[in-house]
Structure formats: structure tokens, C-alpha cells
């Protein structure tokens, strides 16, 4: 059992912005699904092979599965961020470095939460696109954008050099 200090730290403005952004992305995903639901065919693609071919179809109500999974994941990451003293760290946590380490861990979870929101939103967009066009390959640029541009933007805006304590 770890014996790390349990500090009650207030959220930083960045942590609040990341949390709000993650929940707004989840809300946008539900809104996207609701707006496009009437125009979807009765069967929509829900799984794609590595080459981008559709290999599983489901009823159009399945368009709400990705937003629901995204909401669950967002809620779990938000709750997990409240318990940074339970995490594993590379550095030994002491009363002197606990606040800094805990804030960095919470910031990282906030960034992951936003990236997950972007991922699920882009996957929903890709599914809608594929349902209308019949091909996932025409929407692959959305996934590439998520995997390349979003992490670069978020990590470039929030990363700071911090000394590693021994």
C-alpha cells in the first residue's frame, strides 16, 4: 500500500478548462448523433477492417453508442482526477513535491479526457460519413487529424519543462 500524502487541491483554471472542453465535446457528440440520426440509413457501419472496408453493420440507433462510451469515459477520467494520491508516479511522492506531482497528473488526465472527446467525436463523424458514402476510407483524414494535429496542439499549449526529482 502506498503512503502518499492525500492533499485536497483546488482545480487550476487550466484543469477547469480541460474538464469543460471534455464535457462540451461529449455534448457535441450527442448533438451530432441526434442531428444526423433522421438522415441515416436503417443500417449503419459500426466496424471497419484495417483496410477501411465495412465489416459490421447495425441499426441506426447504434450512432449513439460512441457518444455514450465517450460520456462514460469522460466521467471516469473526471472522477479519477480527484484521487491523484492513488496514482503511480515515477518520482517518490513526498510532502514537498506532492502538490506539483498531483497537479501534473491531473493536467495529464484532463488532456487525455479532451483527446478522448475529440477521438469519439471524429469517430462518430466518420461513421456518419461512411453511412452516407458507403466507405470509411473517404473519412480516414478525420482520424489522421485526430492522431496528429490534436495532440500536437494540446500538448504544445500545455507542456512545461519540469525538473525530475530523484
N, C-alpha and C positions, 0 to 999 in steps of 0.2 A: 504494500500500500504506500502510495506517495504521501509525503508530508510537506506539501506545498502550501504556502500561505493562501488563505481564502480572502481576497480583497473584494470589496464592493465598490467598483469603479463606475463612475458615471460615463455615459456614452460620449464620445467625442463628436464634434459636428460631422466629421468625415464618416464615422460609423453610422450616424443617423441618416446621412445622405445615401449611403450604400444600402441601408435597410429599406429606405423608402423607394429607392430605384429598383431593388429586387421585387418588392411588392407591386410596384407600378408595372413592371414587366410581366408579372403573373396576371395582373388585371388586364393588361393589353392582350395577353394571350387568350384569355377567356372572351374578351370583346371580339377579337379576330375570329375566333371559332363561332361565336354567336352571329356575327355579321355574315360570314360566308356559309353557314350551315344551310340556309334555304337553297342556295345555288349549287350545292354539292350533289353529285350523282348518288343514287341509293347505296352503291358500294364504293368505298374509297380505299386507296392503298394505305396499308399500315406497316408494311415491312418491305425493305428493299435489299436485294443481293449486293455483294461487293461491287458488281459492275453497274449498279444503278437500276437493274430491272426489278419490277414489282414482283414480289413472290408471296404476298399475302394480302388479302382484301378483307374488309369488314364493313358493317353497316355504317352509315354516315354519322351516327351518334358517337362513333369512336373518335371523332375530331376533338372531343372534349377530354380524351384520356391524357394527352400530353399536357394541357393546362392543369389538370387535376394532379398529375405526378409532379409538375413544376411547383404547384402550391404546397404539396406535402413536403417536398424537398426544401423549399424556401422556409417553411415553418420549422422544420427540423434544424436547419442551419441557424436560424434565428434563436431558437431555444438553446442549442449547443453553445452559442457565443456567450451565453450567460454564465457558463461554467468553465472559464479558461483555466482554473486551478486543477481541473481534471485531465487536461491535455498532457501529452508527452512533449517534451522540449529537448532540443539539442544541448542547451545550456542547463546547468544546475540552477534551479529557481531558489533564490534567496529573498529575504525581505527587502533587500536593497534593489534587486533587479526585477522583482515580481510585476510591478505596475507596468514597466516598459515591455516586458515579455508578453504579458497578458493583453496589452493594447495591440501589440503587433499581431498576436494570434487572432484577436477579434477583427482587426482590419483585414487580415487574410481571409477569414471566413466571410466577411462582407463582400470582398472581391469575388470569391468563389460563388457566393449567392447571386451576385449580379451576372456573372458569366453563365451560371446555370439558367438564369432567367432569359438571357439572350439566346442561349442554345435552344431551349424549349420553344421560344417564340419563332426562331428561324426554322426549327424542325416542323412546327405547325404550318408556317408559311410554305415550306417545301412540300408538305403533304397536300395542302390545298392546291398548290401549283400542279403537283403530279396528278391529283384527282381531276383537274380540268384538262391537262395536256396529255395524260397517259404515260408520262415518263418522268422519272426522278432526275435523270441526267440533265434535263433542262433547268433544274433548280439547284444543281450542285454548287453553283457560285455562292449561294446563301450560306451553305455550310463552310465553305472555304473562307468567306468573310468572317464568320464567327471564329473560326480556328486561328486566323491570322491577325485580323485587324482589331478585334475587340480586346484580346489580351494585351496586345501592344499598347493600345490606347489607355486601358485601365491601369496596367502595371507601370506604364511610363508616367502617368499622372500621380500615382500614389507611392511609388517606391522611393525609399530614402536609404542612404547608406547608414547602417548602424553597426557599431563595433560589436564583435562577438566576444563575449566574456568567457573566461575559462573556469 
